[in-house]
Amino acid sequence: MSAYCDTCVFNAWDEDEEDYVCQADMDEDDCYRLLTDSRSGCPFYRNDNEYEVVRHQM
């Protein structure tokens, strides 16, 4: 997983797995591309920091 996963809005704690999991709505093709293509970042990444989002809008 990417270091960016820690700050992603889709990163959530799963009590059954006892670990953080990605809850982005992706199909098998998206998951395969994400795990095998090291050149690009995650297309589903959304920053969970509200202040940074607001600063970007200004």
N, C-alpha and C positions, 0 to 999 in steps of 0.2 A: 504494500500500500504506500501511497504517497505521503510525504510529510504534510501535505496540504489537507489530508483527511482529518487531521486533528481540529482544523478550524472550519470544516465544511458543515453546512446546515443539515446535510443528509447523514452525517455520522451520529449514530445513536447507540446507546447501551442496550444490549440484548441480554435479558436475565437468563434465558435458556442456554445461550452460548457462553455467558459470563465473559463477554468481550464486546468491543465496539464493532458494529457492522454498518455497512452502507445501505441506506434505505432508498436510494435513488431508483426510480422506475426505469429499469433497463432490461432489454431482452438478451438472449444468449449471444447474439452477434456483438452487441455493445460491450458485454462483459469480456468476450474474447479479445476484442480490439483493445480494451483498457488494460488487460493483463499482458498482452503480447507486444504492444507498440510502445517502446520506451521513448520515442521521440516527441510524442505529444502529451499534453497534460490531460487531466480528466475533463471531458466535455460537460459533465454534470456538476462540477464544482460550483458551489455558491457560498460566498463568505458569510459566516454566522455573526460577524462583528457588525452590529448595526451602526456604530459610529463611523466606521470606514466607508460603509455604503453611503451614508449621508454626506460625508466629506467629498466623495466622488461626484455626487449630484450637484454640488455647489459650484 
